[in-house]
């Protein structure tokens, strides 16, 4: 079950136990008062930034983080890094699941309700939530760039003039020549076309942030209109 956006005593207790376990594994001690404060901060971070994770995801993030970190202290910056890594893994799993369900829909003729549910899940993970994080000033990693670019363009959220496309292409070619390739998980290099599409999407996000666009509402309204047609 996802952690969700609502604080609770159960979640607070989980956060406290998580911090105590990490402190033990790092051979550190803190007063109970400090642990209680840290638990409240962790709960707030989970509700605000990582509400789609499960408690198992959080436990896994801390388990791996303690064993791989170079830092010898547990604090919000430390666990933010650990949780962000786990969030990318969790989102990738959800995206793969959504894409698998889409293939199954085609093969088994799922109803339109099933189709819309899969598409809404995909757009929420790959467009809406990244956009909302972008608006808060957070760094984001776009996943499923080709799919979301095509959907945004098809539904007229993204309209890139030819001269702008050429400008982006020249920018990407310069990046390639300088060796400044986009990297995902510090390993996979992007194809230039995907790089261009990612820049176009980020430019769109920037303009929407300036315009204070409620992208969640606009996308959900679009999906609702599609389902009613």
C-alpha angles and dihedrals in degrees: 000000000000117000092234130196099284122093117226140173089248092055092044090053090049090052091050093050091047093054093045091052092049092049090051092049090050091047092241135133131208132176115263089245091059092046090052091052092048091048090055091049091048092049090051091050092049093049093045105038109011105034093131092061121094125228087254089056090052093048090050092048092053093042092055094037095057091051097047106033124106090206119096096204137070114225139134093277091053097050092041089063092047093048093047090056090049091046091057090050092047093047091048089053091049092048092050089049091050091049091048091051089050090054090048090050090056093046098044100030098243117198122266088253090061091046093052092047092054092046093048091051091050094048092046092054098039105033116011101045095040089050092050090049089047090054089055090055095254123144111251138196115211117219127193090023096170094049096047093044091054092047094047091048094045091052093045097245089117119047112167116184117225093248090053090050090052091049092051091047091054090048091052093047088054090051091051092050092049091047093241096137122170110255131203117200088351091284120064120073119211126239110246092246091055089047090054092049092048091052090049091051093048090049088052091050090051093051091046090050090054090048090045090233117186094221094174092060094043094051094045090049090051091051091048091051091049092051092050094052 
